[in-house]
Amino acid sequence: MLLQLRVGWSHHGGTWGTPGGALHPAESAADGALREAGGGAGAAPGRTWCSARSRSTTTGDWRYTTVLATPAGPLDAADLVLSDESAGV
């Protein structure tokens, strides 16, 4: 499981959570999740993923979609390059 430690100044700073964010217009949940995993938590954007499944929940005006993706090969934390919104993985 890929988790990121959010930097102190960010929303829910200092807590661990899955990478996430808003979808771009016309972007699928799976594409957005893989983009966020690459941008926020440092997983290589061009990395090959062998499967992705999603589940959505609607709460009021918000829709939350959780995507479970399996990398095609090993994912080593030492190889991840963090964004300025992540303090660790």
Protein Blocks (a to p, Z undefined) as FASTA:
>chain_A
ZZddddfklghihiacdddddddehiafklmmmmmmmmmnopafkbccfbdcdddddehj
bccdddddddfbdcdfklpccdfkbgbZZ
